[in-house]
Amino acid sequence: MTSLTLAQKGNPLPYVPGALAEYANSISPGTFSVKWQEGSSLKAKDKVANAVITTDNGEESVGQGPVVAYILRFLPQMSPEISQWLTFALEKLGTAAAFKDLEQAFAQLDHHLQMRSYLAGYTVTAADVAVWGALRASAIFQRNLKLESQQVLGEALLRWYAHISTQPFVERLNESLAQLQANSSKKGGSGENKSTDQGKFDLGLENVEDGKVVTRFPPEPSGYLHIGHAKAALLNEYFARLYNGKLIVRFDDTNPNKEKSEFEESITEDLRLLGITADKVSHTSDYFQIIYEYALQLIRNGGAYVDDTEKERIKEERKEGIASRCRDLSVEENLERFEQMRQGTEHGQLCCLRAKISVDCPNKAMRDPVIYRCNLTPHHRTGTAWKIYPTYDFCCPIVDSLEGVTHALRSMEYRDRNPLYAWFFPALNLRPVAIQDFSRMNFVYTLLSKRKLQWFVDQGKVAGWDDPRFPTVRGIRRRGMTIEALRQYVLMQGASQKNMLLEWDKIWALNKKIIDPAAPRHTALLKRELVPVTIAGGPTESYVKQVPKHKKNPELGTKQTVFSPLVFVDQADAATFAVNEEITLMDWGNAIVSNIERTDNVVTGLTLQLHLEGDFKTTKKKITWLGQDTNLHPVEALLVDYDYLITKKKLEEDDEIADVLTPVSEFDEPAIVDANVASLSKGSIIQLERRGYYIVDKLANESELGLITLIKIPDGKASSMASKHNQNEVKSSTPSKKSQKAAKGSQKQKKQDPDAALGLPQPEDVCNMYKTDPMYGDVQLDNPKNISSMYETSKFY
């Protein structure tokens, strides 16, 4: 194997060759052995350098330039564009560059990345790797990064840098440097400061051997994968790849009452979409016979007994630390009872197998836990072959050991059960497995419990497990979350053990950065009280013109826009116009309001005089509009928005879901959209001018109402992330200025109305923006829980 040695404090820091070498290892594992060495320089061939390549036959390449040239031999053939970016990284971003030249280089990168996820092509290439390495080595870039200086670096560049920083080859490079720093610290040396890159993954894994680490992700196929599961899956994959090891995906199918093949298939698809590829896929049910034999072994060794005490009494005795009356049964009696359980006899069905550990241990998880139960429900894989099933606490350590798992990583909710997990290894003479905890991802106004999510499905409160209000991977995808944003966000959280209640704003803001450069712009007008507008001084007949779908991204192509003597505008816009006011019709030009028709304070018609020589910079109102042509009519759509399912930020143990249920959490508004929207496919993401981002959820022929259904995508702004229900409650409970004045008579108000102080409209001025009927109207779903099929996910990215 070729060895690459990097100087820990080299000038420049050798991140370019280091990152390229680890990138080569991602393509062909084992190509380079990358290691950092203490000091600011390395000596080889009578030269001093920051990086040295040493081949198996002793040949050396010294210095960043020659080392990079050597590494490039092991990468796929470079396109001219990639080669240009490699030159850019080494020359334009080098330490010798002046500050003003670096500023220009940062601006060039930011401009190039405005409409792209990567520098060249649609995936990470050597261009991204080399430029990332040069920026990581740049003290000026790192200083501005620490200050989060968008003015100098640019939003697109910051987004791209954060994304590349989460790539496995970068994490391997950082891990090897961190290991050197840790060793240096132990020896009393002084290492560099901690990296400012996002995504810290310090779990302190012990007994790690490169190439021998095996992790596992064991989902139960009793529901759909949610965002919390995504974190567990991504972290297990991360550590497996970091140490060139293996990842096992094992379906923990030990409860036939809850599990279905449907859930297993959905989990498999969602993992694939997350970019997680298992080295092995297995099922706990594959080991039922072996686990049963271990149970017999435990009984014969006096480590387990069969208890036929009533379930509630067992629960009470465990709570109070009271020994069961069955605890001292003979081995023969326990074996006989366990056989009755296996056969599913009448008495066997009343029994459970319990591990004989402790009666009154302070950790109640250790108080003779149940490890086998009787269940006559047919299993979705094994049918009626088994009538007893092991619990997760029993089968997990057994199968982990048998499958070669070296490190079991799981969320901290299992921390109390870690001693129980470890107890079974010596009790059953099994190879032990190291276990590590990481914090759960908990979000405000969000339930991650499968049991509670199942309640919503069973009660018909949602349309299925892929409902856009659900935190399932499918649910948030259906609401417009991209897989790229989900991966980036989860990895940015790292593997800390600090429990936090997260807001949804950052993940949706990250999603916005990803979709904005690639989302075509379209137009929508609300149908309610739509205003017809006569255009004077304009075309006498309608005509169609091609305009860009995205002014900053010409690669998205053009769309058909109708210019006609009769157009339509929103009532909300028209209601603000005054006669002789000059406005701007977006993508057309300026116009002067010459006539306004009203009925009961509702605008019923407008006449606008085109004034195309007018300057759009001088107008305050720039409005959207839609024209129509005999061959190109606007199409009807339903704009859908959502609130949280619950009104409480954090649910407590004693809270009943029904008590905190949001009365109305789904809103829809009929609209007309430009004709181009009719050709979009399901899952397409667009921006409706002045309204925000939307995802095509249903085509017209799939909707009960025959309308294209567009779901609004949160943009991460505080206004879009706030609970609509709670906002309405605050507004309705706060007296307006008029009511305060009436109540106080002629007395002076001492305090300003809180809503007015915040610039919020007063209740008497607020019209109901949404229809509050459920999205599915009068159509009653016979069995909502069966509705879970998704659209094609390839449209997401």
Stockholm file with secondary structure:
# STOCKHOLM 1.0

chainA/1-797         MTSLTLAQKGNPLPYVPGALAEYANSISPGTFSVKWQEGSSLKAKDKVANAVITTDNGEESVGQGPVVAYILRFLPQMSPEISQWLTFALEKLGTAAAFKDLEQAFAQLDHHLQMRSYLAGYTVTAADVAVWGALRASAIFQRNLKLESQQVLGEALLRWYAHISTQPFVERLNESLAQLQANSSKKGGSGENKSTDQGKFDLGLENVEDGKVVTRFPPEPSGYLHIGHAKAALLNEYFARLYNGKLIVRFDDTNPNKEKSEFEESITEDLRLLGITADKVSHTSDYFQIIYEYALQLIRNGGAYVDDTEKERIKEERKEGIASRCRDLSVEENLERFEQMRQGTEHGQLCCLRAKISVDCPNKAMRDPVIYRCNLTPHHRTGTAWKIYPTYDFCCPIVDSLEGVTHALRSMEYRDRNPLYAWFFPALNLRPVAIQDFSRMNFVYTLLSKRKLQWFVDQGKVAGWDDPRFPTVRGIRRRGMTIEALRQYVLMQGASQKNMLLEWDKIWALNKKIIDPAAPRHTALLKRELVPVTIAGGPTESYVKQVPKHKKNPELGTKQTVFSPLVFVDQADAATFAVNEEITLMDWGNAIVSNIERTDNVVTGLTLQLHLEGDFKTTKKKITWLGQDTNLHPVEALLVDYDYLITKKKLEEDDEIADVLTPVSEFDEPAIVDANVASLSKGSIIQLERRGYYIVDKLANESELGLITLIKIPDGKASSMASKHNQNEVKSSTPSKKSQKAAKGSQKQKKQDPDAALGLPQPEDVCNMYKTDPMYGDVQLDNPKNISSMYETSKFY
#=GR chainA/1-797 SS CEEEEEETTCSSCTHHHHHHHHHHHHHSTTSEEEEEESSSCEEETTEEESEEEECTTSCEEESHHHHHHHHHTTSCCCCHHHHHHHHIIIIITSTTSCHHHHHHHHHHHHHHHTTCSSSSSSSCCHHHHHHHHHHHHCHHHHHHHHTTCHHHHCHHHHHHHHHHTTSHHHHHHHHHHHHHHHHHHHTTCCCCCCCCCSCCCCCCCCSCCTTTCEEEECCCSSSCCBHHHHHHHHHHHHHHHHTTCEEEEEECCCCTTTCCHHHHHHHHHHHHHTTCCCSEEEEGGGGHHHHHHHHHHHHHTTSEEEECSCHHHHHHHHHHTCCCTTTTCCHHHHHHHHHHHHHTCTTGGGCEEEECSCSSCSSGGGSSCEEEEECCSCBTTTBTSCSEEECHHHHHHHHHHHTTCCEEEEEGGGGGGHHHHHHHHHHHTCCCCEEEEECCEEETTCCCCHHHHHHHHHTTSSSSTTCTTSCBHHHHHHTTCCHHHHHHHHHHHTTCCCCEEECSHHHHHHHHHHHGGGCCEECEEESTTCEEEEEETSCSSCEEEEEESCTTCGGGCEEEEEECSEEEECHHHHTTCCTTCEEEETTTEEEEEEEEEEETTEEEEEEEEECTTSCGGGCSCEECCEECBTTBCCEEEEEEEECCSBSCSSCCTTCCHHHHBCSCCEEEEEEEECGGGGGCCTTCEEEETTTEEEEEEECGGGSTTSCEEEEEECCSCHHHHSCHHHHHHHHHHSCCHHHHHHHHTTSCCSSCCHHHHTTCCCGGGCCCCSBCSCTTTTCCCSCGGGCCCCCCGGGGC
#=GC SS_cons         CEEEEEETTCSSCTHHHHHHHHHHHHHSTTSEEEEEESSSCEEETTEEESEEEECTTSCEEESHHHHHHHHHTTSCCCCHHHHHHHHIIIIITSTTSCHHHHHHHHHHHHHHHTTCSSSSSSSCCHHHHHHHHHHHHCHHHHHHHHTTCHHHHCHHHHHHHHHHTTSHHHHHHHHHHHHHHHHHHHTTCCCCCCCCCSCCCCCCCCSCCTTTCEEEECCCSSSCCBHHHHHHHHHHHHHHHHTTCEEEEEECCCCTTTCCHHHHHHHHHHHHHTTCCCSEEEEGGGGHHHHHHHHHHHHHTTSEEEECSCHHHHHHHHHHTCCCTTTTCCHHHHHHHHHHHHHTCTTGGGCEEEECSCSSCSSGGGSSCEEEEECCSCBTTTBTSCSEEECHHHHHHHHHHHTTCCEEEEEGGGGGGHHHHHHHHHHHTCCCCEEEEECCEEETTCCCCHHHHHHHHHTTSSSSTTCTTSCBHHHHHHTTCCHHHHHHHHHHHTTCCCCEEECSHHHHHHHHHHHGGGCCEECEEESTTCEEEEEETSCSSCEEEEEESCTTCGGGCEEEEEECSEEEECHHHHTTCCTTCEEEETTTEEEEEEEEEEETTEEEEEEEEECTTSCGGGCSCEECCEECBTTBCCEEEEEEEECCSBSCSSCCTTCCHHHHBCSCCEEEEEEEECGGGGGCCTTCEEEETTTEEEEEEECGGGSTTSCEEEEEECCSCHHHHSCHHHHHHHHHHSCCHHHHHHHHTTSCCSSCCHHHHTTCCCGGGCCCCSBCSCTTTTCCCSCGGGCCCCCCGGGGC
//
